[in-house]
Amino acid sequence: MARNIVRYNPFAELDALQRQFFGDDFFTAVRGSNIPTTDVYMDGDRRLVVEAHLPNFGPDDINIDLDEGALVIQAEKREHEEDKSKKYMVRESSSSFYRRIMLPERADQGSIDAHFENGVLKVTVPFKELPTPRKISITSGASAGSSGSTDTAQGTGGSSGYNSGSMPAGAPGDADEPQSNMGGA
């Protein structure tokens, strides 16, 4: 029944046009080229790692900078060759790479390490230690008082001018004004 199912390729017509007008090998150089890739990942919660795959560059071609909280990786390689047997013949090629990666606030910018081996640049950005939470003890109202003694004349108005030890004289509830008794009696 369904033996002749063919997967649809939306780019098949474009590939056919390319082969018709330009030949088979026009875009294959672009497709097969080594475009440098960059991997940015966390190594646990202790550091950030940036790996830039730069197979055609050497350590002298690469610059790493910190710019306003960002890690900037640049690589540039220029080759200049002159053929002295031909007049005015210059053969130049250049390739460049640029990545700007914003660093987290926890990044310890003074301890960043970079290592280049086998065409791979590995930049390690350690994080600063987070401050440990500090427990704050809570005191109760009785132990927070000045001397711990209580006024025995609370609620009587007393001769000190304070009512229940907390209201100044002349405030509502003063002995000169009528008081309401909430308990009722």
Buried (B, 14 or more C-beta within 10 A) or exposed (E): EEEEEEEEEEEEEEEEEBEEEEEEEEBEEEEEEEEBEBEBEEEEEEBBEBBBBBEEBEEEBBEBEBEEEEBBBBBEBEEEEEEEEEEEEEEEEEBEBEBEBEBEEBBEEEEBEBEBEEBEBBBBBBBEEEEEEEEEEEEEEEEEEEEEEEEEEEEEBBEEEBBEEEBEEEEEBBEEEEEEEEEEE
